[in-house]
């Protein structure tokens, strides 16, 4: 991640995003996760600029990160009137997130293996009849 006035995902981060997406994670979620993992806390506008995403993409990604328990949101009141600003923080280290993803993917692999074995057993009668 390049450090300017505000952190920005760069080319070296793209390989990580690519690997997350190859594992089935939506690209916007991967970019958001990677961005917030490299800052103490941030506003969604920071993620929009730093990860080159649109506001709805960041909002959806943040909802998923919070749903999985990987991030938290707190509201900061602005001076005067208006809506509070949402500030996000990653609560689970990337190493733990990767461990959780690995467990999910291994369950999927095992389910696929079981289905293939069951298919092999079920189609045996079709192979013998010819």
C-alpha positions in Angstrom: 0.0 0.0 0.0 1.4 3.4 -1.0 1.3 6.1 1.7 0.3 9.5 0.4 -1.9 11.8 2.5 -4.2 8.8 2.6 -3.2 5.1 2.1 -4.0 3.8 -1.3 -4.0 0.2 -2.5 -1.3 -0.3 -5.1 -0.1 -2.9 -7.6 1.5 -5.1 -4.9 -1.9 -5.3 -3.2 -3.6 -6.5 -6.4 -2.1 -10.0 -6.1 -3.6 -10.4 -2.7 -7.0 -9.2 -4.0 -6.7 -11.6 -6.9 -6.0 -14.6 -4.6 -9.0 -13.7 -2.4 -11.2 -13.5 -5.4 -10.0 -16.8 -6.8 -11.1 -18.3 -3.5 -14.6 -17.0 -4.1 -14.5 -13.7 -2.2 -16.1 -10.8 -4.1 -13.5 -8.4 -5.4 -15.0 -5.4 -3.6 -15.0 -7.3 -0.3 -11.4 -8.3 -0.9 -10.3 -4.7 -1.6 -12.2 -3.4 1.4 -10.8 -6.0 3.7 -7.2 -5.4 2.5 -7.6 -1.6 2.8 -9.0 -1.6 6.4 -6.4 -4.2 7.5 -3.7 -1.6 6.8 -5.2 1.3 8.7 -6.1 1.7 12.4 -9.6 2.8 11.5 -11.3 4.5 8.6 -14.4 6.1 7.2 -16.1 4.6 4.2 -15.0 7.6 2.2 -11.4 6.7 3.0 -12.1 3.2 1.7 -13.8 4.6 -1.5 -10.7 6.6 -2.3 -8.0 4.2 -1.1 -9.5 1.1 -2.7 -11.0 2.8 -5.7 -14.5 1.7 -5.0 -17.9 3.4 -5.1 -19.9 4.1 -2.0 -22.5 1.3 -2.4 -19.7 -1.2 -3.0 -18.0 -0.2 0.2 -21.3 -0.2 2.1 -22.1 -3.8 1.0 -18.5 -4.9 1.8 -18.6 -3.4 5.2 -21.9 -5.1 6.0 -20.4 -8.4 5.1 -17.3 -7.8 7.2 -19.4 -6.9 10.1 -21.8 -9.8 9.6 -18.8 -12.2 9.7 -17.5 -10.5 12.9 -14.3 -9.3 11.2 -15.0 -5.5 11.6 -16.9 -3.1 13.8 -18.6 0.2 13.2 -18.9 3.1 15.5 -20.7 6.4 14.9 -18.9 9.7 15.4 -21.1 12.8 15.7 -20.1 15.7 13.5 -20.1 19.2 14.8 -23.5 20.8 14.2 -26.3 19.0 12.5 -26.2 16.1 10.1 -25.8 12.4 10.2 -23.0 10.8 12.2 -19.9 9.5 10.4 -19.4 5.7 10.5 -15.9 4.7 11.5 -14.7 1.1 10.8 -12.0 -1.0 12.4 -10.9 -4.5 11.6 -11.4 -6.7 14.6 -9.9 -10.0 13.3 -6.3 -10.2 12.1 -5.8 -11.2 8.4 -4.1 -14.4 9.5 -7.2 -15.5 11.4 -9.5 -14.5 8.5 -7.4 -16.6 6.1 -7.6 -19.5 8.6 -11.4 -19.2 8.6 -11.5 -19.1 4.8 -9.3 -22.2 4.7 -11.7 -24.0 7.0 -14.7 -23.0 4.8 -13.0 -24.1 1.6 -11.9 -27.4 3.1 -15.5 -28.1 4.1 -16.5 -27.4 0.5 -13.8 -29.7 -0.9 -14.9 -32.5 1.4 -18.5 -32.0 0.4 -17.6 -32.2 -3.2 -15.5 -35.4 -2.6 -18.5 -37.0 -0.8 -20.8 -36.1 -3.7 -18.4 -37.5 -6.2 -18.1 -40.8 -4.3 -21.9 -41.0 -3.9 -22.3 -40.4 -7.7 -19.7 -43.1 -8.5 -21.7 -45.6 -6.4 -25.0 -44.7 -7.8 -24.0 -44.8 -11.5 -22.4 -48.3 -11.2 -25.8 -49.9 -12.0 -25.9 -47.9 -15.2 -22.5 -48.9 -16.3 -23.2 -52.7 -15.7 -26.4 -52.7 -17.7 -24.6 -52.0 -21.0 
